[in-house]
Amino acid sequence: MAVASISDDSFDAEVLAAGTPVVVDFWAEWCGPCKQVSAHFEALADEMGDKVKVVKMNIDDNPMTAGRFGVRGLPTFMIFQNGQVTATHLGAMNKTRMVEWLKESAPSVA
């Protein structure tokens, strides 16, 4: 399952109103660690995409949502369930760690 790109305009509908848990990758083009984790995030979507929605948001193009959720460093990953942030992770992770974090933070996904 491919990682969808979302925007300030589509965030509420795509993430807050989603019926399943959603993992959001807040990233920027200039961020080296963001580029490093991109392939891992794609792999997470391939492995877990049937249980969780996997999306990414470029904070330079969509500053309102990043500000709304207090994103201060990159990459920042957030898990949303029922319209609420249930977990946040700042910094790069490999796919194995992403899966572990997701299962720890959103048990319904495990």
N, C-alpha and C positions, 0 to 999 in steps of 0.2 A: 504494500500500500504506500503510495507516494505521500511525501510531506507536503501539506498545503501551505501556501503563503497567505497570511491574513493581514488586514489593515485596520487602522483605527475605525473605519466605517463598518467593517464586517466583524469586528471582535465580539461584540455582544451576542450577535446571532450565532457565530461559529463556535464560541468558547463558553460564554456564560449560559446560553440557552441549550447547550449540548446535552443529550440524554446519557452520554457516557463520560467517563473521566477524560480530560484533555491535558496533554503535555504541551506547553508552549516554550519554544526556544526564542528568547529575546537576543538578537544578534545585530552586528553592524558589519558592513563591507570591509572596513579598515581594521577590524579586530582579528588578529592572528589566531588566538585560541578558538574563536568562533569558526574559522575556516577549518581548523584541525578537527573539531568535533562534528562537523557537518556530515561526514561519511558515517560516523557512529550513530548520529541522529536518524539518518536515512535507514540504517540497518535496524534501529529500534522500531521504526515504522513498519519495516518489512516483517519483523518478528512478532510485534505486539499490536499491529494495526487493526486486528479484528476485535481487540478488547479495549483499546484506548485510541482516542483521536490524537494525532501527532501533527502539530502545526508550528510554523515559525513566523516571527515578526521582525522586520528590519526597523530598528528604533530610530534611525535617521529619517526614514520615510514616514514613520508613524510615532512621533514623539508624545502624543497625548496619552496613549495607552501605557507606554513605558512610565511616564510620570504618574499616572493614576495608580499604578501598582508599585511605585517606589523602586524601579529598576535603577541601580546606581553603578553596577559593574557588569561586565560582559565576559563570557556568556552567562545569562541568568535563565535558569529553567524553572518553570512553575507548573504545578499540577492543580487543575481546577476541577472541582466536583460540585455539582448542584449550584453553580454560579459563584462558588467561593474558592479562594486560594487555600489549598490544604497542605501544600509543601512547596518550599523554595530551595534551590541549590544554586550557589554562585560558583562559577568556575567550570573548567573543562572536565569531562568524564569520558571514559571509553564506553563502548556499548554494554559490556558486562556490568559495569558499575551503574549505568543508566537503568538497566533492567532491574538490578537489585534495589536501587533507590525507588523506582516506580512500584515494585512489589511491596517494599517496606511502607511507602507513603500512601499507597492506594490498594489496600488488601483485596478489594473487589476485583482488581485486575489480575491478581495471582491465580 
